[in-house]
């Protein structure tokens, strides 16, 4: 009888522990830079999308000015998932030694014909007429070492100009870039959505060159995480990615367009009319409908950096491909 009671008690403890485990979803801390390019802080705009949020996982969205800051946060464990691009990913692997990083999902791509991209703008009535005129000038980036920074420097290198020798670069938050240019504190700014659609900015600027001019098809932003975190939390990660794919589908569905624009407007405080005719349309930054990163593009971008002398290593992004997770998640959503 005594043995039976001990066994029953042990079984009860196991059940309680299992219940506790099931009651404690995995907290996933995610870094993001700019919305609506990144959906991380606005993942769940309506009921029915986040079918696993609060059950197997919860999300904490943490804002950063640029990708390099996320590398430090990812390395120190402050975040579990970072939204990096081809440039910051290569820096994370090469400089920070994070060879265990894996690419798990896509955010946006540039240089896709017919889709939105990043322009690099100067004052419409200013003295800069061609790239060579930027010699000795001040250029703006949102984060040194980030995607925009590398694209800009790649174009400058094509014209024989090197950072710190022929021009200088300063970091400025996206919302302040127009003012910095207008006040003649800098001579070139990246003009990205939604700021490039701001009529006040469009009125005073003109495009000097684009992302496609500099590097062609660019894998600008994708999610990465440490392999051990993914292995440890496989179930929760697939659940999160399933909800992410469902979120992408909702945002890209034309029948949800007005509601999607309003939701983004409420979050960003950018007036809805400014985004109405392009957000989540073909004119927007390209989003893969199932969140699949173009690994070939990542490798090509890193190879271009290497050829231009911007990095030392020539990484093969296929070695860091963990898209099987989101492909598994996509099968749940798409039913195949």
Secondary structure, DSSP 8 states (H G I E B T S, - for coil): -HHHHHHHHHHHHHHHHHHHHHHS-EEEEEEE-STTT--GGGS--STTS-SSBTTTEEEEEEE-SSHHHHHHHHHHTS-SEEEE-HHHHHHHHHTS--TTEEEEEEEEEE--TTSB--EEEEETTSS--SGGGGTT-EEEESSTTSHHHHHHHHHHHHTT--BTTTBEEEE--GGGHHHHHHTTS-SBEEE-TTGGG-HHHHHHEEEEEEHHHHHSSEEEEEEEEEHHHHHHTHHHHHHHHHHHHHHHHHHH-GGGHHHHHHHHHHHH---HHHHTTTTTSTTSBB--TT----HHHHHHHHHHHHHTTS-S----GGGGB-THHHHHHHHHHHT-
